[in-house]
């Protein structure tokens, strides 16, 4: 009993202490509605439901995303995700970058994105094979040269 109490006290103390360590997500670049990506309505709906939490300025932060150690994982995902691809500032990218990203989307939508651990919790972010194909076709339709791919 005593050992259990000591163990629990350490556990709670430890969890409280790690709350002091918080990862900062850099403030994303300013964006106007004009900067946002434009896509057919059904594609936009899927991007918003499945990608926007990490790849836009419009991140939904659920309550547990503020609690360490979960917050470390969530925030680093958002920081990294935005750095790679931010749909809110899409029209600030030059054509070369857009091409790279369309290729990246067409490729990563097969299985890599959205990340599996994210989909465990966010059921509405899950995409059917048909939806994945629709996103892939949309991205591919924007790729101009397929040579260097
Ligand atoms: C939980 C956060 C999260 C969600 C949701 C998410 N991504 Fe990502 N994404 C990341 C992170 C982190 C990276 C950078 C590291 C990496 O490649 O794993 C990334 C990288 C990318 C890249 C660039 C890297 C590459 O492999 O070419 C593309 C393109 C991308 N994501 C597309 C998407 C699309 C499309 C969706 C929605 C269908 C999506 N992501 C949903 C976190 C996320």
Boltz pocket constraint, residues with backbone or C-beta under 6 A from the ligand:
constraints:
  - pocket:
      binder: B
      contacts: [[A, 46], [A, 47], [A, 50], [A, 51], [A, 52], [A, 53], [A, 54], [A, 55], [A, 76], [A, 77], [A, 78], [A, 80], [A, 81], [A, 84], [A, 85], [A, 100], [A, 101], [A, 103], [A, 104], [A, 105], [A, 108], [A, 109], [A, 112], [A, 113], [A, 114], [A, 115], [A, 118]]
      max_distance: 6.0
